Amino acid sequence: MTGLQLLTSHQDISLTELISQIQKDLILSGIDANYFDDINSGEILLHKLEHFIQDMLSYQPSDFDRFMYRVDIAEKDFSELTTTDLTMLVKHIVFLVLKREIQKIIFRKQFNQ
């Protein structure tokens, strides 16, 4: 499954909710979240998130570590990433981030009912 397929399979979650959750975790990680303002499609979100993750991996590894810790991606999921191709690695990480952020939104909705 790709990141775009993941986004379209959860039509009960709005793009605004997902962006807000990502921004919340960035802010709580001490990272500027303004990069994700003014996103109006899932494709743009994916593109921006891929670019953002790649930049953090390349230039700000401590920010990347804090953000991954805050998003709370299972260590098992990271250990399964075996590619050495940076582009593919970033796509896998973005998928894991989106999957976890969607889970957080779903859990919050279930517990608020």
VOGU-889009 format. One record per atom (N, C-alpha, C): residue in one letter; x, y, z negated. Coordinates in pm, whole numbers, plus 50000, padded with zeros to 5 digits. Layout:
+-----+-------+-------+-------+
! res !     u !     v !     w !
+-----+-------+-------+-------+
!   A !     X !     Y !     Z !
...
+-----+-------+-------+-------+
// end
This chain:
+-----+-------+-------+-------+
! res !     u !     v !     w !
+-----+-------+-------+-------+
!   M ! 50085 ! 49882 ! 50000 !
!   M ! 50000 ! 50000 ! 50000 !
!   M ! 50090 ! 50124 ! 50000 !
!   T ! 50051 ! 50222 ! 50076 !
!   T ! 50126 ! 50347 ! 50083 !
!   T ! 50066 ! 50448 ! 49985 !
!   G ! 50137 ! 50558 ! 49965 !
!   G ! 50087 ! 50664 ! 49879 !
!   G ! 49956 ! 50722 ! 49930 !
!   L ! 49945 ! 50739 ! 50061 !
!   L ! 49822 ! 50793 ! 50119 !
!   L ! 49706 ! 50695 ! 50101 !
!   Q ! 49731 ! 50568 ! 50118 !
!   Q ! 49626 ! 50468 ! 50096 !
!   Q ! 49583 ! 50467 ! 49950 !
!   L ! 49678 ! 50485 ! 49860 !
!   L ! 49645 ! 50491 ! 49718 !
!   L ! 49554 ! 50610 ! 49690 !
!   L ! 49586 ! 50724 ! 49749 !
!   L ! 49503 ! 50844 ! 49729 !
!   L ! 49362 ! 50825 ! 49783 !
!   T ! 49350 ! 50768 ! 49901 !
!   T ! 49218 ! 50753 ! 49961 !
!   T ! 49137 ! 50642 ! 49897 !
!   S ! 49203 ! 50549 ! 49830 !
!   S ! 49128 ! 50441 ! 49765 !
!   S ! 49064 ! 50484 ! 49634 !
!   H ! 49101 ! 50601 ! 49585 !
!   H ! 49043 ! 50652 ! 49460 !
!   H ! 48965 ! 50780 ! 49488 !
!   Q ! 48856 ! 50765 ! 49557 !
!   Q ! 48777 ! 50882 ! 49595 !
!   Q ! 48703 ! 50942 ! 49477 !
!   D ! 48699 ! 50871 ! 49364 !
!   D ! 48635 ! 50924 ! 49245 !
!   D ! 48724 ! 51024 ! 49172 !
!   I ! 48848 ! 51037 ! 49219 !
!   I ! 48942 ! 51132 ! 49159 !
!   I ! 48968 ! 51241 ! 49261 !
!   S ! 48947 ! 51364 ! 49219 !
!   S ! 48967 ! 51475 ! 49312 !
!   S ! 49116 ! 51509 ! 49323 !
!   L ! 49150 ! 51571 ! 49433 !
!   L ! 49287 ! 51616 ! 49454 !
!   L ! 49325 ! 51717 ! 49347 !
!   T ! 49232 ! 51800 ! 49308 !
!   T ! 49257 ! 51899 ! 49203 !
!   T ! 49292 ! 51832 ! 49071 !
!   E ! 49220 ! 51726 ! 49035 !
!   E ! 49249 ! 51653 ! 48911 !
!   E ! 49390 ! 51594 ! 48915 !
!   L ! 49426 ! 51537 ! 49028 !
!   L ! 49556 ! 51473 ! 49042 !
!   L ! 49669 ! 51576 ! 49035 !
!   I ! 49652 ! 51685 ! 49105 !
!   I ! 49754 ! 51792 ! 49102 !
!   I ! 49766 ! 51848 ! 48961 !
!   S ! 49655 ! 51868 ! 48893 !
!   S ! 49658 ! 51919 ! 48756 !
!   S ! 49733 ! 51824 ! 48663 !
!   Q ! 49713 ! 51694 ! 48680 !
!   Q ! 49783 ! 51596 ! 48597 !
!   Q ! 49933 ! 51599 ! 48624 !
!   I ! 49971 ! 51607 ! 48750 !
!   I ! 50113 ! 51615 ! 48786 !
!   I ! 50174 ! 51742 ! 48728 !
!   Q ! 50105 ! 51854 ! 48743 !
!   Q ! 50155 ! 51980 ! 48690 !
!   Q ! 50167 ! 51976 ! 48538 !
!   K ! 50071 ! 51915 ! 48472 !
!   K ! 50075 ! 51903 ! 48327 !
!   K ! 50200 ! 51827 ! 48283 !
!   D ! 50227 ! 51715 ! 48350 !
!   D ! 50345 ! 51635 ! 48313 !
!   D ! 50475 ! 51708 ! 48346 !
!   L ! 50476 ! 51785 ! 48454 !
!   L ! 50595 ! 51865 ! 48485 !
!   L ! 50618 ! 51970 ! 48378 !
!   I ! 50514 ! 52040 ! 48341 !
!   I ! 50526 ! 52145 ! 48239 !
!   I ! 50572 ! 52086 ! 48106 !
!   L ! 50513 ! 51973 ! 48068 !
!   L ! 50553 ! 51909 ! 47942 !
!   L ! 50694 ! 51851 ! 47948 !
!   S ! 50749 ! 51838 ! 48070 !
!   S ! 50887 ! 51794 ! 48088 !
!   S ! 50983 ! 51913 ! 48094 !
!   G ! 50927 ! 52034 ! 48088 !
!   G ! 51010 ! 52154 ! 48096 !
!   G ! 51050 ! 52190 ! 48237 !
!   I ! 50969 ! 52150 ! 48335 !
!   I ! 50998 ! 52173 ! 48476 !
!   I ! 50890 ! 52263 ! 48535 !
!   D ! 50933 ! 52358 ! 48616 !
!   D ! 50840 ! 52451 ! 48680 !
!   D ! 50744 ! 52376 ! 48771 !
!   A ! 50615 ! 52396 ! 48753 !
!   A ! 50513 ! 52322 ! 48828 !
!   A ! 50450 ! 52405 ! 48939 !
!   N ! 50497 ! 52527 ! 48961 !
!   N ! 50437 ! 52614 ! 49062 !
!   N ! 50452 ! 52561 ! 49204 !
!   Y ! 50546 ! 52473 ! 49226 !
!   Y ! 50569 ! 52416 ! 49359 !
!   Y ! 50443 ! 52344 ! 49409 !
!   F ! 50358 ! 52302 ! 49318 !
!   F ! 50239 ! 52225 ! 49355 !
!   F ! 50112 ! 52309 ! 49358 !
!   D ! 50125 ! 52440 ! 49358 !
!   D ! 50010 ! 52528 ! 49377 !
!   D ! 49972 ! 52527 ! 49525 !
!   D ! 49849 ! 52556 ! 49554 !
!   D ! 49800 ! 52574 ! 49692 !
!   D ! 49815 ! 52449 ! 49779 !
!   I ! 49786 ! 52334 ! 49724 !
!   I ! 49785 ! 52210 ! 49803 !
!   I ! 49638 ! 52177 ! 49833 !
!   N ! 49609 ! 52153 ! 49960 !
!   N ! 49469 ! 52130 ! 49996 !
!   N ! 49444 ! 51997 ! 50066 !
!   S ! 49545 ! 51907 ! 50066 !
!   S ! 49522 ! 51774 ! 50124 !
!   S ! 49617 ! 51673 ! 50061 !
!   G ! 49577 ! 51547 ! 50069 !
!   G ! 49660 ! 51440 ! 50017 !
!   G ! 49793 ! 51430 ! 50090 !
!   E ! 49791 ! 51455 ! 50221 !
!   E ! 49914 ! 51449 ! 50300 !
!   E ! 50014 ! 51553 ! 50254 !
!   I ! 49966 ! 51674 ! 50226 !
!   I ! 50055 ! 51780 ! 50179 !
!   I ! 50108 ! 51747 ! 50041 !
!   L ! 50023 ! 51693 ! 49954 !
!   L ! 50068 ! 51653 ! 49821 !
!   L ! 50179 ! 51549 ! 49832 !
!   L ! 50159 ! 51447 ! 49915 !
!   L ! 50262 ! 51344 ! 49934 !
!   L ! 50393 ! 51403 ! 49983 !
!   H ! 50384 ! 51488 ! 50084 !
!   H ! 50504 ! 51549 ! 50141 !
!   H ! 50578 ! 51632 ! 50035 !
!   K ! 50504 ! 51714 ! 49963 !
!   K ! 50568 ! 51799 ! 49862 !
!   K ! 50625 ! 51716 ! 49747 !
!   L ! 50553 ! 51612 ! 49705 !
!   L ! 50601 ! 51528 ! 49597 !
!   L ! 50727 ! 51452 ! 49640 !
!   E ! 50729 ! 51403 ! 49763 !
!   E ! 50849 ! 51335 ! 49813 !
!   E ! 50968 ! 51430 ! 49814 !
!   H ! 50948 ! 51549 ! 49864 !
!   H ! 51056 ! 51649 ! 49869 !
!   H ! 51103 ! 51684 ! 49728 !
!   F ! 51008 ! 51703 ! 49638 !
!   F ! 51038 ! 51740 ! 49500 !
!   F ! 51118 ! 51630 ! 49429 !
!   I ! 51075 ! 51505 ! 49444 !
!   I ! 51143 ! 51391 ! 49381 !
!   I ! 51284 ! 51377 ! 49439 !
!   Q ! 51297 ! 51390 ! 49570 !
!   Q ! 51428 ! 51377 ! 49633 !
!   Q ! 51523 ! 51486 ! 49583 !
!   D ! 51474 ! 51608 ! 49572 !
!   D ! 51558 ! 51717 ! 49520 !
!   D ! 51599 ! 51691 ! 49375 !
!   M ! 51506 ! 51643 ! 49293 !
!   M ! 51541 ! 51615 ! 49155 !
!   M ! 51644 ! 51503 ! 49147 !
!   L ! 51626 ! 51397 ! 49225 !
!   L ! 51722 ! 51287 ! 49224 !
!   L ! 51861 ! 51335 ! 49266 !
!   S ! 51866 ! 51421 ! 49366 !
!   S ! 51993 ! 51466 ! 49422 !
!   S ! 52061 ! 51576 ! 49340 !
!   Y ! 51983 ! 51667 ! 49285 !
!   Y ! 52042 ! 51787 ! 49225 !
!   Y ! 52013 ! 51807 ! 49077 !
!   Q ! 51907 ! 51744 ! 49026 !
!   Q ! 51869 ! 51765 ! 48886 !
!   Q ! 51829 ! 51632 ! 48822 !
!   P ! 51924 ! 51539 ! 48810 !
!   P ! 51888 ! 51407 ! 48758 !
!   P ! 51832 ! 51409 ! 48616 !
!   S ! 51871 ! 51506 ! 48535 !
!   S ! 51814 ! 51512 ! 48399 !
!   S ! 51667 ! 51553 ! 48404 !
!   D ! 51631 ! 51642 ! 48497 !
!   D ! 51489 ! 51678 ! 48515 !
!   D ! 51410 ! 51556 ! 48563 !
!   F ! 51470 ! 51482 ! 48656 !
!   F ! 51406 ! 51361 ! 48706 !
!   F ! 51380 ! 51263 ! 48592 !
!   D ! 51480 ! 51241 ! 48508 !
!   D ! 51466 ! 51148 ! 48395 !
!   D ! 51356 ! 51193 ! 48300 !
!   R ! 51352 ! 51323 ! 48268 !
!   R ! 51249 ! 51375 ! 48177 !
!   R ! 51110 ! 51358 ! 48238 !
!   F ! 51097 ! 51386 ! 48366 !
!   F ! 50967 ! 51374 ! 48432 !
!   F ! 50922 ! 51228 ! 48436 !
!   M ! 51012 ! 51136 ! 48470 !
!   M ! 50975 ! 50994 ! 48474 !
!   M ! 50935 ! 50945 ! 48335 !
!   Y ! 51006 ! 50991 ! 48233 !
!   Y ! 50971 ! 50954 ! 48096 !
!   Y ! 50832 ! 51006 ! 48061 !
!   R ! 50803 ! 51129 ! 48099 !
!   R ! 50675 ! 51191 ! 48069 !
!   R ! 50560 ! 51124 ! 48145 !
!   V ! 50584 ! 51091 ! 48272 !
!   V ! 50481 ! 51023 ! 48351 !
!   V ! 50455 ! 50885 ! 48293 !
!   D ! 50559 ! 50826 ! 48236 !
!   D ! 50549 ! 50696 ! 48168 !
!   D ! 50533 ! 50581 ! 48267 !
!   I ! 50624 ! 50577 ! 48363 !
!   I ! 50628 ! 50465 ! 48456 !
!   I ! 50699 ! 50351 ! 48386 !
!   A ! 50642 ! 50233 ! 48397 !
!   A ! 50699 ! 50116 ! 48330 !
!   A ! 50841 ! 50087 ! 48381 !
!   E ! 50929 ! 50055 ! 48288 !
!   E ! 51067 ! 50023 ! 48325 !
!   E ! 51073 ! 49906 ! 48421 !
!   K ! 50981 ! 49813 ! 48405 !
!   K ! 50972 ! 49697 ! 48494 !
!   K ! 50952 ! 49742 ! 48639 !
!   D ! 50868 ! 49843 ! 48659 !
!   D ! 50843 ! 49893 ! 48795 !
!   D ! 50969 ! 49953 ! 48855 !
!   F ! 51047 ! 50024 ! 48772 !
!   F ! 51172 ! 50082 ! 48822 !
!   F ! 51273 ! 49972 ! 48855 !
!   S ! 51277 ! 49869 ! 48773 !
!   S ! 51376 ! 49763 ! 48796 !
!   S ! 51346 ! 49686 ! 48924 !
!   E ! 51224 ! 49693 ! 48972 !
!   E ! 51188 ! 49624 ! 49096 !
!   E ! 51226 ! 49703 ! 49221 !
!   L ! 51271 ! 49828 ! 49203 !
!   L ! 51314 ! 49909 ! 49317 !
!   L ! 51456 ! 49869 ! 49354 !
!   T ! 51471 ! 49802 ! 49467 !
!   T ! 51601 ! 49747 ! 49503 !
!   T ! 51662 ! 49811 ! 49626 !
!   T ! 51595 ! 49902 ! 49689 !
!   T ! 51646 ! 49962 ! 49812 !
!   T ! 51759 ! 50062 ! 49783 !
!   T ! 51851 ! 50072 ! 49874 !
!   T ! 51957 ! 50172 ! 49863 !
!   T ! 51932 ! 50289 ! 49957 !
!   D ! 51828 ! 50279 ! 50036 !
!   D ! 51789 ! 50386 ! 50128 !
!   D ! 51715 ! 50493 ! 50048 !
!   L ! 51772 ! 50613 ! 50042 !
!   L ! 51714 ! 50720 ! 49959 !
!   L ! 51571 ! 50752 ! 50001 !
!   T ! 51544 ! 50757 ! 50129 !
!   T ! 51409 ! 50789 ! 50176 !
!   T ! 51308 ! 50686 ! 50127 !
!   M ! 51342 ! 50559 ! 50139 !
!   M ! 51251 ! 50454 ! 50093 !
!   M ! 51238 ! 50455 ! 49941 !
!   L ! 51347 ! 50480 ! 49871 !
!   L ! 51345 ! 50488 ! 49726 !
!   L ! 51250 ! 50598 ! 49681 !
!   V ! 51259 ! 50714 ! 49743 !
!   V ! 51172 ! 50826 ! 49708 !
!   V ! 51026 ! 50791 ! 49733 !
!   K ! 50997 ! 50727 ! 49845 !
!   K ! 50859 ! 50687 ! 49875 !
!   K ! 50805 ! 50591 ! 49768 !
!   H ! 50888 ! 50498 ! 49725 !
!   H ! 50847 ! 50404 ! 49620 !
!   H ! 50823 ! 50477 ! 49488 !
!   I ! 50910 ! 50569 ! 49454 !
!   I ! 50895 ! 50644 ! 49329 !
!   I ! 50769 ! 50730 ! 49333 !
!   V ! 50744 ! 50795 ! 49445 !
!   V ! 50623 ! 50876 ! 49460 !
!   V ! 50499 ! 50788 ! 49444 !
!   F ! 50501 ! 50670 ! 49502 !
!   F ! 50389 ! 50577 ! 49486 !
!   F ! 50368 ! 50544 ! 49339 !
!   L ! 50476 ! 50514 ! 49266 !
!   L ! 50465 ! 50482 ! 49124 !
!   L ! 50413 ! 50600 ! 49043 !
!   V ! 50458 ! 50720 ! 49077 !
!   V ! 50410 ! 50840 ! 49007 !
!   V ! 50262 ! 50859 ! 49031 !
!   L ! 50220 ! 50851 ! 49155 !
!   L ! 50078 ! 50869 ! 49188 !
!   L ! 49993 ! 50762 ! 49121 !
!   K ! 50040 ! 50638 ! 49125 !
!   K ! 49966 ! 50528 ! 49063 !
!   K ! 49947 ! 50553 ! 48914 !
!   R ! 50053 ! 50596 ! 48846 !
!   R ! 50044 ! 50620 ! 48702 !
!   R ! 49958 ! 50741 ! 48670 !
!   E ! 49971 ! 50847 ! 48748 !
!   E ! 49891 ! 50967 ! 48724 !
!   E ! 49743 ! 50937 ! 48746 !
!   I ! 49711 ! 50857 ! 48846 !
!   I ! 49572 ! 50817 ! 48871 !
!   I ! 49521 ! 50735 ! 48753 !
!   Q ! 49604 ! 50644 ! 48703 !
!   Q ! 49564 ! 50564 ! 48586 !
!   Q ! 49531 ! 50654 ! 48467 !
!   K ! 49613 ! 50755 ! 48445 !
!   K ! 49589 ! 50848 ! 48332 !
!   K ! 49453 ! 50916 ! 48347 !
!   I ! 49422 ! 50960 ! 48468 !
!   I ! 49295 ! 51028 ! 48492 !
!   I ! 49178 ! 50931 ! 48469 !
!   I ! 49190 ! 50810 ! 48521 !
!   I ! 49085 ! 50710 ! 48503 !
!   I ! 49064 ! 50680 ! 48356 !
!   F ! 49173 ! 50658 ! 48283 !
!   F ! 49163 ! 50629 ! 48138 !
!   F ! 49098 ! 50745 ! 48064 !
!   R ! 49136 ! 50867 ! 48097 !
!   R ! 49077 ! 50984 ! 48030 !
!   R ! 48928 ! 50992 ! 48057 !
!   K ! 48887 ! 50965 ! 48180 !
!   K ! 48745 ! 50968 ! 48214 !
!   K ! 48669 ! 50859 ! 48138 !
!   Q ! 48728 ! 50741 ! 48126 !
!   Q ! 48661 ! 50631 ! 48055 !
!   Q ! 48647 ! 50661 ! 47907 !
!   F ! 48749 ! 50719 ! 47847 !
!   F ! 48743 ! 50745 ! 47704 !
!   F ! 48659 ! 50868 ! 47669 !
!   N ! 48635 ! 50954 ! 47767 !
!   N ! 48553 ! 51073 ! 47743 !
!   N ! 48404 ! 51046 ! 47763 !
!   Q ! 48371 ! 50927 ! 47810 !
!   Q ! 48229 ! 50896 ! 47833 !
!   Q ! 48163 ! 50845 ! 47706 !
+-----+-------+-------+-------+
// end
